[in-house]
Amino acid sequence: MTTSTLLDLSGKTALITGASSGLGTHFARTLGQAGASVVLAARRSDRLESLKAELEGRNIAAKAIELDVQSADSVGRALDAAGPLDIVVNNAGISIVKPALEMPEKDWDAVVDTNLRGAWLVAQGAAKRWVSEKRPGSIVNIASILGLRTIGQVAPYNASKAGLIHLTRALAMEWARHRIRVNAICPGYIETEMNSDFWKTPGGQKLIDRIPQRRIGKPEELDGALLLLASEAGSFMTGSVITVDGGHTVSSL
C-alpha cells in the first residue's frame, strides 16, 4: 500500500468530542478532508450545527450530536446516536487556573471529570460496542505535555492529563486482543482562537522563549500525528504517546 492509501480514511466514521471549538473543530476538518465521515460532539449544539454546515459544503459527511462527557447517560445516548464508529478522538477538555491552595473541590471535579473521567466513559462506551460487534477501532486521546511536566496553578489539569496518558497505556494493553488501538497525542503550546491574543503579550512571549523552536505550534502541525494514529498507517501502534511540542519537553530545566 502507498502512503497516501494508508492515510486514507474513506469509508471510516470518526467521532470527535469537544468539536465545537479550537482543536476539536480543526480535528473534525482534518479527518473529514482525509475521507472520513465525522460525528461532531459537544455541549454547544449551535456551534456544532454551524460546523456541520461548513463541512457538508465541502462534501464531507457530518452529523452533530449534543454531548456532555461528564454524564454517563449523555455519553451513552451520543454513542447510540452516532451509529457504527471506526475512530474516536477524545478531545473534550477544560482547565481552571487557580493556586492549588485555593482550588475548590467543585473546580477540581469539573476538570478531572471532563478531562479524565469523560475520556474514560467515551472510550469504554465505544470499546464495548466494538467488542460486541467484533469491529476493530482506534481511540486517540488528546493529552498534553502538562501530563509529562508541570506548571503552576493548574493542578487538576496536570493530574488529569497525566492520568489520561497512563489510562491510554492501560486500555491499549487490555483491548489489543480485540483489535482496538488506544494512543495519545501530547500537544505543546498550540495557537487557537481562545489563546491567540495571549501569545502577543509579554507573558506569552516569555513562555515562547522557553520553547527550543522559539515559537508556538499551529493546529495543522498536529495533523500528522492524528492521521497516523487514526489510520492504517499506525496499525502496529497501540499504547503510544506522541509529543508534538517544538521540543518543549526536552528543554533544559
N, C-alpha and C positions, 0 to 999 in steps of 0.2 A: 504493500500500500504506500502511496505517496504521502508526504507530509500534509498536503492540503486535504487529502482524503481522511487522514487520521483526525484532523481537527474539525472536520465537517460534522455538524450536529443536525443535519437534515433528518427528519423523522423522529427526533427526540423532543421531549417536553421537559421544560425546566421551570421549577418553582423558585422564585426569589422573594425572600422575606425582607421587610423594610424597603420595599421597592418604590415608595412614594417620593424619595428624595435622595440626594447625594450619591454614594457609591451604589446603592441598590438600583436606582434608576439607570446608572451607567452600565451595571452588570446586565440588566434586562436588555438594553440596547445591544451590548456586545454578544450575548448569547443568541439574540434574535438575528443579528447580522450573520452569525455563523450557521444559521439554518434552523435553529430550534424554535418550536412554539413556546411561548413564555406565559407563565401564570404569575401575575403581579399580586403580591400580598402585602398588606399593611393596614394600619388603622385609618389613614386618611383616604377614604374612598374617592373623594373628589379629585385628588391628585392622581390616583390610580387611573381613573377614567380618562383624564387628560393624556396620560402616558399611553394608555391603551389606544386611543385615537391616533396619536402620533405614530405608534408602531404599525398599526393597521394601514396608515397612509404610506408606509414603506413596504407594504406587502408582507409584514411579519404577523403571524397569527398570535393573538394575545387575548388573555382572559384576566379580568380584575376581580379579586376576592378580598373582602374585608377580613383582617386577621389581627388578633391581639395575642402575641406569643406568650403573654403571662397567663393566659387562660387555656387550660387543657380542653375545655369544651369548644372554645373558638378554634383551636388548632385542629381538633377532630373534624369540625364542620368544614373548615377550609380544605383539609386534605380530601375529604369526601367530594367537595365541590370541584376540586382541581382535576379529578379523574386520574387515569394512569400517568405516572411520572417516571422519568429516567434520571433526572438531575434535581438536587435540592441545594440551593445556596442559602445557608444560614447567615444572613447579613444583618438582621434587625439588631440594633444595639443603641444604648444610651449611656451618657456619663453625667454625673453631678459633681461639680467642683466645690469641695469644702475640705478644711483640715480634718484629719481623722478624729481628733478630739471633739469636733463639733458636728460630726456626721450622725444625724438621727437614724434610728432603726428603719424608718419608712423609706429613707433615701437609699440606704444600703440594700433593702429588699427590692426596691424598684430597679436598681441597676443589676443586681445579681439575678433577679427573676427574669429580666429581659435578656441579658447577655449570655447567661449560662443555662438556667432552667428552661428558658424559652427555646434555645437551640436544642437542648436535650429532648423536649417534648416534640418538636418538629422532626428531629432525626429519628426518634423512636417510632413516631407515628408513621413516617414514610417507610421505615425499615419493616415494620410489621406488615404493611401492605405488600411490599416487595417479596417478603418471605412467603406470605400466603399465596401470592400469585406466581411464585417461582420466577420472579423477574430480577435481573441484575439492577444495580443502581449506583449512583455516585453522589456523595454528600460532600460539599465544600463549605467548611466553616470559616467565616471571616473573623479571625482573631486579631491580634495586634502585637507590635513589638513591645507594648506595655505588658504583655503576658510573659515577656522574656527579661525585660529590665523595668525599672520603675521611675516614676516621677512623683512629686508630692501632690497632695490634695485630691487624689482620685483613687483612694484605697480600694473601694469596691470595684472600680473598673479594672485596676491592676489584677485584683484577685479573680474576677470573673473571666478575664481573658486568659490568665494562666490556667484556670480550671478548664476553659474551653480547649486549650491546646492538649491538656492531658486527657480530657474526655475524647478528643479526636483519636488519640492513640488507643485508648481502651476500647472504643467502639470498633475501630479498624481491626483490632485483634479478634474480637468476638464475632464480627459479622463477615469476615473474609470468606468463611466457608459457605456463605450464602451469596457470594459474588457481589457483595456490597462493599464499595470502596469508600473510605472516610479519610479526607485530607483537610489541611488547613492552610490558609494564607495569612501571613502576619504583615500587614501593610505598615510602613513607617508613616511619616507625615505626608499626607496627600491633600492637595488643594481641592476643596469642594465649595459649593455655593454658601455653605454655612460658615466656613472659616477663611474665605479668601481675603477679607479685609484685615484679619488679624496678622497675616504674614507680612503686611506692609508696615506694621507698627515696629517700634524699637524692640519690644519684647519678642515679637515674631522673628525679627531679623537675628536676634541673639540666639534663638533656637536653631535657625537655619545655619548659623555659623558653626554649630556643633556637629553638623552632618558632613561626613567626608566629601561628598559630592558638592557641598555648599549650595544646595537647592532642595526644594521640596518636590515631591512626585506629582505627576498628573494621573488622573483616573485611568487613562488608557495604558499607563505603564503597568497596570495590574492585569491587563488582558491576557498576556502570555501565560501567566501562572494560572489564571482562571480557566482558559481554554485547555491548557494541558491537563488539569485535574478533572475537568468536566467531560473530556472527550476520550476516545480510544487511544490517543497519543500517550495518555497516562495510565494505560490499562494494567501495568505492573506496579503501580504506585498505590499504596494504602498506608495510612499512619504517617504520611509525610507532612512536614511543616515547612512551607516555603516563605522565606523572608524577602520582602520587596521594600527596601528602605534606604537606598542610596548609601549603604554601608554604615548606617547609624548604629546598629547593634555591635559592630566591631570597632567602633571609635574608641579612642583611649579614654580611660577614666580620669 
